[in-house]
Amino acid sequence: MAIVGVNNCPIESLDYEVVENEVYNQDWRSRGKLQIFQYQVLKWALALFVGLVVALIGFFSNITVENIAGFKLLLTSNLMLQSRYMAAFVVYIGCSTALAAAAAALCAYIAPAAAGSGIPEVKAYLNGIDAHSILAPSTLLVKIVGSILGVSAGFVVGKEGPMVHIGACVASLLGQGGSRKYGLTWNWIRYFKNDLDRRDLITCGAAAGVAAAFRAPVGGVLFALEEVTSWWRSALLWRTFSTTAVVAMVLRALINYCRSGHCGLFGKGGLIMFDLSSRQATYTATDLATVMLLGILGGLLGALFNFLVDGILRVYSLLNEKGERYKIILTVTISVITSCCTFGLPWLTTCTPCPPELAGKCPTIGRSGNFKNFQCPPGHYNALASLFFNTNDDAIRNLFSAGTHGEFGVSTLLTFFTTVYTLGILTYGVAVPSGLFIPVILAGASFGRLIGTLLGSISGLDLGLFALLGAASFLGGTMRMTVSVCVILLELTNDLHLLPLIMLVLLIAKTVADCFNKGVYEQMVRMKGFPFLEVHAEPCMRSLVASDVVSGPLVTFSSVERVGTVVETLRHTGHNGFPVIEEPPSAPAPELCGLVLRSHLLVLLQGRIFTRGRAKTSAGEVFRTLAPFDFAKAGSGKGLKVEDLELTPEEMDMYVDLHPITNRSPYTVVENMSLAKAAGLFRGLGLRHMCVVPKTQGRSPVVGILTRHDFMPQYIRGLYPNTIPR
C-alpha cells in the first residue's frame, strides 16, 4: 500500500522474457519480409511520435501555467499598486486555494495514482512491476491537468517529475494500441502487445519527459539510463536519443513562435533555460575549497531533506487513509500555509532603492523580473517579493542571475531558503501531481547564493555561479544522480566551462549523503510497497540457496491435461505460471516440458481446442481457431479472466494439449545455486518466473518456481528472522 494513501491493490510482475512456444515460432515463420520491415519501421515511428506528443504536452503545460499563474500574480499586483492590500491577499489566497482544491479533487476521486511525481512508479514499472493504474489513460489526464493546477496554485513543486510520468503514460497508451476501455484502439500497433516492446517505448517516453521539462535532450537520455531503467541495450540508446531530439526540435520551434507574442503572457519564461555562457568561470584553489564546502553542506542538507520527507509522508498516510475528503483538506491546508508565507514574509523586509543603472527596469511592474515593487514606494523594490512573488521558474532565474551582488541580502536569502526548504518537505505527499526538481533547485540555489554572499571576501566566484553550484549540490544530495544531473545543468546553463565545478560538487554531495540514507526516489519506491529488485542482492542471500525460499505446494500440469483440472486450478490459485510435465508414455520418465502462462491458458480454453482423449494438437490446428495476436498481452484494460469462461460439463471432461503454448525453454537454475546469484540472473534477464530444478536424478523434474516475491528481504526475513537485520 502506498504510504501516501493510495488504496491497497495487487501488484504483479511484468514478463520481459520472449515466450518461445510453438505458436510464437510458427507466427514468426509465417511473417514475410514486408511484415518484419513494417515492425521495425513502426518501432521507430512510435518512438518519434511519442517525442512529438510529449513535446506538445510539455509546451501546452508551460503556456497554461504561465498564463494562469501570471494572471493571478498580475491581478494581485494591480491591487497592491492601488494599496488595496487586504483585497490583494484575499484574491491571492482565494485563487491559490481554488486551484489546489481542484487539483486535489481530481487526484482523490479520479486517479489517485497521479499524485506525487510519478518517477518512483515509472522506475518500478521499468524494473518489472505492474502496479494498478499507474499508466492508465485516466492517470495521464489527471497528471496533465493536476500538474498545471498545482504549479499555478503556487505550491513549491515542479512539473518536471510529472512530465516523466506523463511521457511514460503516453508511450504506454500508444504502445498498447490505445485503450480498449475507452474505445480507442488501433489494430496496426498489435505487434507491440508485449511487455518487452512496451518497456522500450516507455523508456523513450520517460526520457522525452525530462527533455520536455528541461529542454535537455541528452540529459533526458542519461536520466533514463541512470535513474529509471533496470535494463539497457545499445539499440535503445539510439531510439531514446531520437525521441528526445524530436522533443528538442518541436519545443524550440514552438518557443520561437511564442516569442512573437502569440501565446498570451507566455514569453521567454516557462521552460527553464538559464543562459550563462557569457560568464567566465575562472577559479583559484580558495574557490575550489569553497565549492567543496558547498558540496559537503549540500550532501548533509540533502540527506536531511530525504529523512524529513520520509517522516512527513508517514504522517500524511494516516490522514490520507481516512478518505478522499481528508486528502483535499490536507492539500488546501498546505496551500493556505504556502500562500500566507509567500504573501506575508515580504512584509518583514525593508524596501531597497533601485540601482541607478537600472532606472528603466526597476521596479518591474506587470511582468516577470528581478525587482518586484510589492508594497514599496516608487523607485524601490522588495527583494523577498522578487523571489516569492514570481513563478518558480522566474525565481530560479533571478537567483542564477549574474552581476547582482547587492540584490539579495543575507537575511533575504536565509528567509527564502528556510521557507522553501520547509514548504518543499510539507508539500511533497499532498494529493497533487508534484515534482521535486524545482523545490530542490530553489532551495539549493538560494543556499548556494547565501554561502557565496557569506564567503564573498575570500572567493571571487560570481554569486549566480554559487547559486548554480548550490542547486547541483542539493540535487546530488537528495536524488543521488550524478551524470544525468550534470548534463542537464550544462544544457540548462549553456556553459561547458562550469563542467569541472559541477562534477566536483555533485560527487562530493552524493558521497556525503550516501553515508546517511538512500536517494529520495529509492525511498519512495520502498515506501509505496513496490517489490523492487535492487542491483546488488542482500549479503545474506549468499548464504542461502534457491531451494531455501521456494514455497509449496508446487502446482503443475501434464502436457495433455483434463480441461476441468486446468479450470479448477486457475480458479483456486493466483499463480501466473505453471510448469508443464511430460509424463509416460510420452517420455521415458517425468521430465520438465516447459512453462505455461495463465493468460495463454485462458485464451486456449476460450478457443475450445479440445479433444476427447489424450491427443496432441499442432500449432496449425490452434491457428485455425485463434490468431497469434489473440495471445498478446492485454493493455491497461481488463484482460480475459477465468470467470469469463463458459464451459459445459461435457467440455470440462475433455482434454487440452498444452504443447503449442508451452515455453519449451524456460530459464532454470539448479536448486543449490546461491540465492544472490539467482537474484542477479532474475533481475538481469527481466524474468517473471524462474524454474528451480533438482541437482540429482530420480526426483520430481522441478523443485519449485522463483518469482519476484521470493527475492524480497521482507519474505526472506520471515523465513529466516536472523538473516537480515531490521
SEMAR-32730 format. One line per field, with one value per residue (C-alpha): residue in one letter; x, y, z; residue number from 1. Coordinates in steps of 0.02 Angstrom, whole numbers, plus 50000, padded with zeros to 5 digits. Each point is the difference from the previous one (the first is absolute). Last residue first. Layout:
BEGIN
residuo c(A	...)
x c(X	...)
y c(Y	...)
z c(Z	...)
num c(NUM	...)
END
This chain:
BEGIN
residuo c(R	P	I	T	N	P	Y	L	G	R	I	Y	Q	P	M	F	D	H	R	T	L	I	G	V	V	P	S	R	G	Q	T	K	P	V	V	C	M	H	R	L	G	L	G	R	F	L	G	A	A	K	A	L	S	M	N	E	V	V	T	Y	P	S	R	N	T	I	P	H	L	D	V	Y	M	D	M	E	E	P	T	L	E	L	D	E	V	K	L	G	K	G	S	G	A	K	A	F	D	F	P	A	L	T	R	F	V	E	G	A	S	T	K	A	R	G	R	T	F	I	R	G	Q	L	L	V	L	L	H	S	R	L	V	L	G	C	L	E	P	A	P	A	S	P	P	E	E	I	V	P	F	G	N	H	G	T	H	R	L	T	E	V	V	T	G	V	R	E	V	S	S	F	T	V	L	P	G	S	V	V	D	S	A	V	L	S	R	M	C	P	E	A	H	V	E	L	F	P	F	G	K	M	R	V	M	Q	E	Y	V	G	K	N	F	C	D	A	V	T	K	A	I	L	L	V	L	M	I	L	P	L	L	H	L	D	N	T	L	E	L	L	I	V	C	V	S	V	T	M	R	M	T	G	G	L	F	S	A	A	G	L	L	A	F	L	G	L	D	L	G	S	I	S	G	L	L	T	G	I	L	R	G	F	S	A	G	A	L	I	V	P	I	F	L	G	S	P	V	A	V	G	Y	T	L	I	G	L	T	Y	V	T	T	F	F	T	L	L	T	S	V	G	F	E	G	H	T	G	A	S	F	L	N	R	I	A	D	D	N	T	N	F	F	L	S	A	L	A	N	Y	H	G	P	P	C	Q	F	N	K	F	N	G	S	R	G	I	T	P	C	K	G	A	L	E	P	P	C	P	T	C	T	T	L	W	P	L	G	F	T	C	C	S	T	I	V	S	I	T	V	T	L	I	I	K	Y	R	E	G	K	E	N	L	L	S	Y	V	R	L	I	G	D	V	L	F	N	F	L	A	G	L	L	G	G	L	I	G	L	L	M	V	T	A	L	D	T	A	T	Y	T	A	Q	R	S	S	L	D	F	M	I	L	G	G	K	G	F	L	G	C	H	G	S	R	C	Y	N	I	L	A	R	L	V	M	A	V	V	A	T	T	S	F	T	R	W	L	L	A	S	R	W	W	S	T	V	E	E	L	A	F	L	V	G	G	V	P	A	R	F	A	A	A	V	G	A	A	A	G	C	T	I	L	D	R	R	D	L	D	N	K	F	Y	R	I	W	N	W	T	L	G	Y	K	R	S	G	G	Q	G	L	L	S	A	V	C	A	G	I	H	V	M	P	G	E	K	G	V	V	F	G	A	S	V	G	L	I	S	G	V	I	K	V	L	L	T	S	P	A	L	I	S	H	A	D	I	G	N	L	Y	A	K	V	E	P	I	G	S	G	A	A	A	P	A	I	Y	A	C	L	A	A	A	A	A	A	L	A	T	S	C	G	I	Y	V	V	F	A	A	M	Y	R	S	Q	L	M	L	N	S	T	L	L	L	K	F	G	A	I	N	E	V	T	I	N	S	F	F	G	I	L	A	V	V	L	G	V	F	L	A	L	A	W	K	L	V	Q	Y	Q	F	I	Q	L	K	G	R	S	R	W	D	Q	N	Y	V	E	N	E	V	V	E	Y	D	L	S	E	I	P	C	N	N	V	G	V	I	A	M)
x c(50792	50148	49988	50047	49934	49815	50020	49833	49923	50165	50003	49827	50043	50164	49907	50080	49859	49868	50083	49965	50097	49910	50014	50092	49976	50032	49938	50139	50096	50144	50105	50021	49814	49927	49947	49895	50014	49842	49974	50168	50087	50162	50112	49876	49977	50182	50059	49869	50059	50179	49944	49893	50151	49974	49962	49829	50070	49937	49875	49951	49855	50038	49844	49882	49835	49864	50002	50040	49852	49882	49825	49892	49812	49902	49974	49930	49858	49964	49980	50128	49960	50168	49990	50028	50173	50048	50040	50082	49923	50073	50181	50044	49974	50150	50006	49930	49859	50136	50050	49824	49888	49887	50099	50158	49984	49993	50157	50087	49976	49883	50049	49875	49950	49818	49844	50096	49987	50040	49863	50064	49960	50105	50149	49979	49989	50154	50099	49958	50048	50171	50076	50174	50103	50004	50084	50021	49906	50082	50010	49901	49833	49951	50037	49993	50054	49979	49942	50054	49867	50013	49879	49958	49845	49930	49824	49917	50150	50020	49814	50009	50155	49930	49834	50089	50095	50184	50115	50174	49957	49977	50094	49960	50143	49944	50098	50120	50173	50112	50132	50002	50091	50145	50036	50168	50026	49824	50055	50098	49838	50009	50077	49906	49841	49839	49851	49848	49903	49932	49978	50127	50135	49977	49994	50164	50085	49930	50071	50174	50059	50053	50141	50172	49925	49975	50188	50044	49857	50048	50184	49968	49876	50113	50148	49903	49918	50170	50084	49855	49978	50102	49877	49872	49825	49918	49857	50098	50140	49876	49922	50172	50051	49830	50015	50177	49978	49835	49985	49824	50013	50185	50044	49854	50046	50181	49948	49883	50141	50115	49874	49975	50189	50011	49870	50103	50152	50159	50139	50004	50076	49896	49844	49990	49836	49924	50057	49927	49834	50006	50026	49857	49883	50049	49986	49827	49935	50083	49930	49825	50008	50063	49880	49848	49818	49837	49879	49936	50125	50158	50132	49928	50068	50179	50003	49918	50142	50142	49908	49974	50176	50079	49892	50035	50187	50007	49909	50099	50165	49955	49934	50038	50172	50104	49894	50132	49930	49821	49980	49890	49888	49984	49954	49864	49939	49980	49909	49874	50026	49943	50115	50168	49976	49887	50153	50098	49861	50032	50020	49986	49816	49949	50006	49845	50044	50123	50080	50177	50070	49880	49834	49873	49864	50118	50187	50081	50127	50023	50012	50106	50115	50167	49941	49974	49824	49984	49964	49839	50009	49958	49863	49861	50083	49957	49811	49958	50114	49976	49812	49982	50102	49902	49835	50060	50056	49826	49916	50102	49959	49815	50000	50083	49882	49849	50070	50004	50069	50157	50060	50013	50107	50101	50042	50097	50100	50031	50068	50128	50072	50003	50098	50132	50014	50025	50130	50097	49991	50055	50154	50042	49976	50113	50138	49981	50004	50158	50077	49951	50078	50161	49998	49985	50151	50100	49956	49857	49960	49820	49979	49814	49935	49933	49881	49838	49873	49866	49853	49849	49872	50086	50046	49819	49836	49880	49892	50074	50013	50124	50143	50093	49863	50055	50181	49937	49904	50149	50117	49876	49979	50187	50039	49861	50052	50178	49932	49919	50154	50107	49880	50007	50188	50029	49870	50104	50148	49896	49953	49913	49950	49941	49949	50154	50160	49942	49838	50089	50139	49877	49911	50165	50043	49834	50005	49857	49969	49822	49983	50167	49955	49833	50082	50115	49848	49912	50152	50006	49813	50036	50133	49889	49854	50105	50048	49831	49905	49861	50121	49959	49817	50040	49899	49847	49975	49891	49908	49834	50024	50029	50094	50130	50128	50106	50095	50155	49905	49923	50163	50102	49879	50001	50191	50011	49873	50098	50159	49900	49936	50179	50035	49838	50071	49945	50006	49813	49948	49828	50065	50116	49858	49875	50119	50056	49819	49952	50143	50003	49811	49999	50143	49928	49833	50090	50081	50188	50000	49828	50043	50182	50093	50176	50140	50139	49935	49835	50085	50098	49842	49909	50145	50005	49814	50030	49862	49815	49949	49971	49848	49912	49819	49942	50155	50110	49866	49943	50178	50027	49835	50038	50171	49930	49864	50124	50122	49863	49929	50172	50046	49828	49985	50178	49971	49838	50093	50138	49893	50144	49952	50169	49962	49835	50094	50129	49865	49922	50171	50048	49840	50012	50180	49958	49863	50096	50170	49923	49899	50147	50112	49873	49967	50187	50021	49847	50063	50173	49925	49898	50148	50120	49873	49982	50187	49998	49844	50080	50158	49907	49880	50143	50069	49830	49963	50167	49956	49829	50075	50132	49864	49928	49948	50160	49969	49825	50060	50130	49879	49864	50128	50065	50144	49930	50120	50044	49954	49861	49923	49971	49838	49940	49831	49920	49992	49925	50118	50032	50170	50084	49953	49930)
y c(49760	49882	49868	49819	49982	49989	49862	49969	50169	50088	49919	50068	50175	49999	49967	49870	49873	50130	50030	49820	49838	49841	49830	49835	49950	49830	49910	49888	49857	50107	50115	50188	50035	50137	50176	50087	50189	50101	50186	50033	50161	49914	50101	49996	49811	49966	50111	49925	49823	50049	50073	49846	49889	49856	49836	49975	50011	50146	50003	50126	49935	49916	49906	50144	49906	50068	49866	49858	50032	49872	50014	49854	49976	49976	50189	50008	49882	50100	50156	50139	50184	50082	50183	49956	49936	50176	50076	50170	50159	50166	50054	49902	49815	49891	49916	49824	50053	50079	49828	49973	49867	49868	49935	50063	49869	49861	50068	50005	49812	49899	49850	49870	49947	49960	50092	50151	50186	50162	50097	50174	50067	49859	50050	50184	49958	49889	50137	50125	49872	49974	49831	49942	49861	49812	49957	49811	49851	49840	49909	50143	50004	49836	50065	50181	50167	50127	50179	50126	50131	50191	50136	49927	50064	49828	49933	50050	49965	49827	49964	50050	49896	49846	50018	50007	49838	50019	49955	50062	49961	50151	50056	50085	49998	49991	50097	50143	50022	50092	49873	49911	50148	49996	50107	50063	50119	50068	50069	50139	50070	50002	50146	50080	50011	49908	50107	49918	50165	50042	50187	50032	49899	50088	50168	49967	49953	50162	50104	49928	49884	50042	50066	49965	50017	50186	50033	49907	50079	50177	49973	49927	50136	50142	49937	49965	50172	50085	49904	50031	50187	50048	49899	50140	49988	50020	49878	49879	50000	49974	49852	49927	50005	49936	49850	49957	50020	49940	49981	50076	50096	50041	50008	50115	50105	50016	50046	50136	50070	49997	50103	50124	50018	50038	50137	50067	50018	49914	50105	49914	50061	50159	49930	49856	50054	50054	49841	49895	50090	49980	49815	49989	50095	49889	49840	50041	50050	49852	49878	50075	49997	49822	49925	49977	50013	49928	50045	49900	50060	49898	50130	50163	49995	49960	50132	50123	49979	50020	50142	50094	49974	50048	50156	50061	49968	50084	50156	50010	49987	50134	49979	50130	50054	49875	50004	49969	49832	49941	49823	50056	50102	49856	49883	50121	50014	49812	49990	50131	50167	50084	49900	50043	50183	50015	49967	50140	50130	50141	50189	50140	50029	49952	49817	49891	49868	50086	49841	50016	49843	49983	49938	50125	50118	50114	49969	50126	50030	49979	50180	50061	49851	50095	50097	49840	49997	50049	49852	49981	49922	49820	49930	50038	49879	49858	50022	49962	49850	49935	50023	49921	49848	49975	50016	49873	49880	50008	49978	49842	49928	50037	49920	49841	49998	50000	49856	49879	49960	49921	50172	50060	49857	50002	50183	49956	49867	50123	50128	49876	49948	50181	50043	49867	50048	50183	49954	49903	50152	50116	49894	49979	50186	50042	49887	50065	50181	49967	49924	50156	50110	49901	50012	50189	50005	49899	50127	50020	50063	49974	50139	50036	50032	49822	50022	49975	49938	49898	49935	49987	50126	50163	50083	50047	49929	50137	49964	49879	50095	50131	49977	49899	49869	49943	49983	49894	49887	49969	49969	49881	49897	49986	49949	49871	49923	49985	49918	49861	49975	49984	49874	49895	50006	49948	49862	49912	49999	49909	50048	49911	50070	50166	50152	50088	49985	49949	50099	50151	49978	50008	50150	50090	49980	50080	50141	50122	49983	49937	49936	49908	49924	49939	49936	49889	49926	49972	49913	49884	49971	49945	49876	49927	49989	49898	49876	49991	49942	50072	50092	49907	50051	50178	49985	49952	50175	50016	50143	49931	50070	49831	49932	50137	50040	49877	49937	50098	50162	50001	49941	50134	50137	49935	49995	50179	50057	49916	50089	50162	49976	50008	50161	50090	50079	50023	50139	50026	50162	49945	50009	49854	49896	50046	49958	49838	49951	50026	49897	49865	49988	49960	49876	49911	49983	49924	49867	49995	49980	49919	49843	49957	49896	49984	49950	50122	50115	50006	50040	50146	50064	49991	50081	50140	50036	50168	49989	49969	49923	49827	50069	50022	50059	50041	50050	50057	50107	50068	50046	50099	50093	50037	50070	50113	50066	50027	50096	50111	50038	50030	50130	50080	50015	50067	50130	50054	50023	50099	50122	50124	50030	49928	49848	49973	50001	49880	49875	49999	49982	49857	49903	50038	49942	49840	49958	50062	49927	49837	49982	50039	49880	49859	50024	49992	49841	49921	50046	49932	49839	49974	50029	49891	49859	50016	49976	49840	49940	50027	49909	49845	50014	49992	49842	49913	50054	49928	49835	50003	50036	49864	49871	49937	49818	49942	50130	49933	49821	50037	50093	49867	49862	50082	50121	50118	50147	50054	50176	49937	50133	49966	50017	50121	49975	50158	50095	50171	50147	50090	50083	49846	49898	49832)
z c(50527	49988	49862	50040	50177	49958	49870	49914	50045	49965	49828	49963	50060	49904	49835	49888	50013	49952	49832	49951	50024	49948	50082	50008	49818	49922	50157	50062	49922	49942	50109	50003	49994	49890	50053	49867	49984	49973	49965	49920	49951	49951	50116	50143	50002	49963	50143	50117	49956	50043	50167	50037	49982	49879	50091	49918	49825	49897	49856	49868	49898	49832	49942	50037	49994	49885	49864	50125	50115	49922	50069	50058	50019	50161	50022	49823	50047	50157	49889	49998	50022	50032	50053	50183	49953	49947	49830	50010	50070	49946	50018	49845	49969	49964	49831	49989	49885	49893	49935	49931	50074	49924	49851	50085	50137	49870	49920	50170	50009	50110	50105	50058	50175	49959	49947	49936	50037	49908	50090	49948	50174	50073	49891	50045	50186	49992	49913	50138	50136	49924	49957	50047	49923	49969	50165	50005	50069	49938	49832	49920	49908	50089	50127	50062	49930	50140	49971	50130	50037	49990	50054	50170	50089	50041	50026	49837	49889	50076	49978	49816	49964	50087	49909	49832	50030	49960	49857	50049	50181	50110	50156	50165	50126	50181	50040	50026	49927	50124	50053	49831	49920	50121	50153	50068	49855	50024	50170	49911	49924	49811	49905	49857	50102	49954	50048	50080	50002	50173	49973	50137	49912	49834	50089	50089	49837	49926	50144	49988	50137	50176	50111	49922	49826	50036	50014	49841	49902	50054	49962	49828	49954	50059	49900	49841	50005	50026	49859	49877	50029	49847	49895	50011	49925	50171	49978	49892	50128	50141	49909	49965	50183	50057	49881	50053	50188	50071	50188	50002	50163	50024	49815	49964	50152	49943	49823	50063	50107	49849	49901	50143	50022	49815	50021	50145	49887	50057	50075	50168	50163	50032	49918	50123	50080	49834	49914	50140	49980	49810	50024	50125	49883	49853	50102	50068	49829	49913	50129	49990	49808	49981	50126	49889	50047	49936	50139	50148	50128	50021	49959	50064	50178	49948	49863	50120	50125	49874	49913	50164	50067	49834	49980	50175	49985	49830	50059	50162	49906	49874	49824	49866	50057	49901	49842	49866	49946	50011	50069	50145	49885	49876	50142	50056	49820	49988	50167	49943	50083	50160	50113	49922	49952	50152	50109	49916	50013	49876	50007	49871	50037	50178	50057	50029	49865	49881	49934	49933	49921	49854	49937	49937	50061	50095	50011	50116	49930	49814	49940	50146	49991	50003	50153	50102	50073	50182	50116	50099	50171	50036	50111	49875	49877	50124	49987	49818	49973	50176	50006	49828	50052	50161	49904	49871	50136	50076	49830	49968	50172	49978	49827	50063	50148	49887	49897	50144	50172	49926	49947	50179	50067	49839	50030	50157	49909	49860	50123	50068	49831	49943	50158	49967	49817	50044	50132	49867	49886	50141	50034	49815	49967	50147	49934	49821	50057	50100	49844	49902	50134	49989	49810	50013	50115	49874	49866	49877	49827	49946	49871	49983	49824	49985	50146	49903	50124	49915	50101	49887	50059	49966	49836	49969	50061	50053	49849	49876	49836	50059	49876	50130	49985	49827	50056	50145	49881	49886	50146	50079	49842	49972	50180	50008	49834	50066	50157	49898	49890	50156	50074	49841	49983	50181	49987	49868	50122	50129	50177	50142	50170	49933	50102	50069	49900	49826	49998	50072	49872	49856	50074	50032	49817	49949	50129	49969	50188	50011	49822	50006	50168	49932	49841	50103	50089	49834	49923	50151	49975	49821	50054	50137	49881	49878	50136	50087	49847	49893	49886	49839	50020	49950	49838	50099	50070	50154	50084	50064	50175	50084	49849	50020	49865	49904	50151	49953	49973	50173	50080	49912	50053	50179	50005	49935	50128	50140	49947	49983	50177	50064	49904	50045	50156	50179	50129	49982	49917	49940	49821	50037	50070	49864	49858	50083	50032	49818	49929	50135	50001	49814	50011	50152	49910	49851	50113	50031	50191	49993	50101	50028	49871	50070	49881	50047	49863	50092	50166	49927	49918	50167	50095	49868	50019	50083	50128	49970	49833	50077	50091	49831	50000	50177	50098	49857	49917	50168	50048	49839	50022	50183	49955	49863	50116	50142	49890	49928	50172	50078	49870	49988	50189	50016	49864	50081	50164	49917	49903	49983	49816	49948	50108	49908	49835	50070	50052	49827	49919	50117	49961	49814	49997	50092	49876	49847	50043	50058	49840	49886	50094	49997	49814	49963	50101	49919	49826	50038	50071	49840	49884	50100	50007	49811	49979	50105	49909	49830	50054	50058	49853	49875	50080	50000	49821	49944	50084	49918	49828	50020	50026	50162	50006	50085	50136	50034	49995	50134	50113	49989	50028	50159	50023	50131	49985	50177	50054	50113	50110	50182	50096	50133	50082	50068	50164	49973	49977	50163	49988	50075	49849	50047)
num c(726	725	724	723	722	721	720	719	718	717	716	715	714	713	712	711	710	709	708	707	706	705	704	703	702	701	700	699	698	697	696	695	694	693	692	691	690	689	688	687	686	685	684	683	682	681	680	679	678	677	676	675	674	673	672	671	670	669	668	667	666	665	664	663	662	661	660	659	658	657	656	655	654	653	652	651	650	649	648	647	646	645	644	643	642	641	640	639	638	637	636	635	634	633	632	631	630	629	628	627	626	625	624	623	622	621	620	619	618	617	616	615	614	613	612	611	610	609	608	607	606	605	604	603	602	601	600	599	598	597	596	595	594	593	592	591	590	589	588	587	586	585	584	583	582	581	580	579	578	577	576	575	574	573	572	571	570	569	568	567	566	565	564	563	562	561	560	559	558	557	556	555	554	553	552	551	550	549	548	547	546	545	544	543	542	541	540	539	538	537	536	535	534	533	532	531	530	529	528	527	526	525	524	523	522	521	520	519	518	517	516	515	514	513	512	511	510	509	508	507	506	505	504	503	502	501	500	499	498	497	496	495	494	493	492	491	490	489	488	487	486	485	484	483	482	481	480	479	478	477	476	475	474	473	472	471	470	469	468	467	466	465	464	463	462	461	460	459	458	457	456	455	454	453	452	451	450	449	448	447	446	445	444	443	442	441	440	439	438	437	436	435	434	433	432	431	430	429	428	427	426	425	424	423	422	421	420	419	418	417	416	415	414	413	412	411	410	409	408	407	406	405	404	403	402	401	400	399	398	397	396	395	394	393	392	391	390	389	388	387	386	385	384	383	382	381	380	379	378	377	376	375	374	373	372	371	370	369	368	367	366	365	364	363	362	361	360	359	358	357	356	355	354	353	352	351	350	349	348	347	346	345	344	343	342	341	340	339	338	337	336	335	334	333	332	331	330	329	328	327	326	325	324	323	322	321	320	319	318	317	316	315	314	313	312	311	310	309	308	307	306	305	304	303	302	301	300	299	298	297	296	295	294	293	292	291	290	289	288	287	286	285	284	283	282	281	280	279	278	277	276	275	274	273	272	271	270	269	268	267	266	265	264	263	262	261	260	259	258	257	256	255	254	253	252	251	250	249	248	247	246	245	244	243	242	241	240	239	238	237	236	235	234	233	232	231	230	229	228	227	226	225	224	223	222	221	220	219	218	217	216	215	214	213	212	211	210	209	208	207	206	205	204	203	202	201	200	199	198	197	196	195	194	193	192	191	190	189	188	187	186	185	184	183	182	181	180	179	178	177	176	175	174	173	172	171	170	169	168	167	166	165	164	163	162	161	160	159	158	157	156	155	154	153	152	151	150	149	148	147	146	145	144	143	142	141	140	139	138	137	136	135	134	133	132	131	130	129	128	127	126	125	124	123	122	121	120	119	118	117	116	115	114	113	112	111	110	109	108	107	106	105	104	103	102	101	100	99	98	97	96	95	94	93	92	91	90	89	88	87	86	85	84	83	82	81	80	79	78	77	76	75	74	73	72	71	70	69	68	67	66	65	64	63	62	61	60	59	58	57	56	55	54	53	52	51	50	49	48	47	46	45	44	43	42	41	40	39	38	37	36	35	34	33	32	31	30	29	28	27	26	25	24	23	22	21	20	19	18	17	16	15	14	13	12	11	10	9	8	7	6	5	4	3	2	1)
END
